[in-house]
Amino acid sequence: MRIAWIIFVLTIIAVAMVKLRAKQSSLRAQTFRLELYRYRLRQQLWDRQVHLQEALSPTRMEDANRKMALRLQTPGVDVDDDNQIVRRD
């Protein structure tokens, strides 16, 4: 009878170890997925920082300022191009 209890306890321990290893494997896979997700987010962040740096570069900003620059018109002066003129009176 004593040997039956020992076999029973060892069986319970073996089943518990199998369950723990399965859980460990599952957690390891989840950790790998999260690390991969973090790596992709870092890549996206890097790409966005590079894009912003290019968009905010001094030469690009000068070009954008030139395109959007408005010439001021003095009162009483006729101008041929009304798209880029603003009155100051």
C-alpha positions as CSV (number, residue, x, y, z in Angstrom):
1,M,0.0,0.0,0.0
2,R,2.9,2.3,0.8
3,I,4.3,1.8,-2.7
4,A,1.0,2.7,-4.3
5,W,1.1,6.1,-2.4
6,I,4.6,6.7,-3.6
7,I,3.7,6.0,-7.2
8,F,0.6,8.2,-6.9
9,V,2.6,11.1,-5.5
10,L,5.3,10.7,-8.2
11,T,2.6,10.7,-10.8
12,I,1.1,13.9,-9.5
13,I,4.6,15.5,-9.4
14,A,5.2,14.4,-13.0
15,V,1.9,15.8,-14.2
16,A,2.5,19.1,-12.4
17,M,6.0,19.3,-14.0
18,V,4.5,18.7,-17.5
19,K,2.0,21.5,-16.9
20,L,4.6,23.9,-15.6
21,R,6.8,23.2,-18.7
22,A,3.9,23.8,-21.0
23,K,3.1,27.1,-19.3
24,Q,6.8,28.0,-19.4
25,S,6.9,27.3,-23.2
26,S,3.7,29.4,-23.7
27,L,5.2,32.3,-21.7
28,R,8.4,32.1,-23.7
29,A,6.5,32.3,-27.0
30,Q,4.5,35.2,-25.7
31,T,7.7,37.0,-24.6
32,F,9.2,36.4,-28.1
33,R,6.0,37.9,-29.7
34,L,6.2,40.9,-27.4
35,E,9.9,41.5,-28.2
36,L,9.2,41.3,-31.9
37,Y,6.4,43.8,-31.5
38,R,8.7,46.1,-29.5
39,Y,11.3,45.8,-32.2
40,R,8.8,46.8,-34.9
41,L,7.6,49.7,-32.9
42,R,11.2,50.9,-32.5
43,Q,11.6,50.6,-36.3
44,Q,8.4,52.7,-36.9
45,L,9.6,55.3,-34.4
46,W,13.0,55.5,-36.1
47,D,11.3,55.9,-39.5
48,R,9.0,58.6,-38.3
49,Q,11.9,60.5,-36.6
50,V,13.9,60.3,-39.9
51,H,10.8,61.5,-41.8
52,L,10.3,64.4,-39.4
53,Q,14.0,65.3,-39.5
54,E,13.8,65.5,-43.3
55,A,10.6,67.5,-43.2
56,L,12.1,70.0,-40.7
57,S,15.5,70.4,-42.3
58,P,16.5,74.0,-42.9
59,T,16.6,73.7,-46.7
60,R,13.1,72.1,-46.8
61,M,11.8,74.8,-44.5
62,E,13.2,77.5,-46.6
63,D,11.6,76.0,-49.7
64,A,8.2,75.8,-47.9
65,N,8.6,79.4,-46.7
66,R,9.3,80.6,-50.2
67,K,6.3,78.8,-51.6
68,M,4.0,80.1,-48.9
69,A,5.5,83.6,-48.7
70,L,3.0,86.4,-49.2
71,R,4.1,89.7,-50.7
72,L,2.7,92.8,-49.1
73,Q,0.8,95.3,-51.2
74,T,0.8,98.9,-50.4
75,P,-2.5,100.7,-50.6
76,G,-3.5,102.0,-54.0
77,V,-1.0,99.9,-56.0
78,D,-2.4,97.6,-58.7
79,V,-1.0,94.0,-58.7
80,D,-1.2,91.5,-61.5
81,D,-1.1,88.3,-59.4
82,D,-3.7,88.2,-56.6
83,N,-2.9,84.7,-55.3
84,Q,0.2,85.6,-53.3
85,I,-0.8,89.1,-52.2
86,V,-2.0,90.3,-48.9
87,R,-3.0,93.8,-48.0
88,R,-1.8,95.4,-44.9
89,D,-4.3,98.2,-44.5
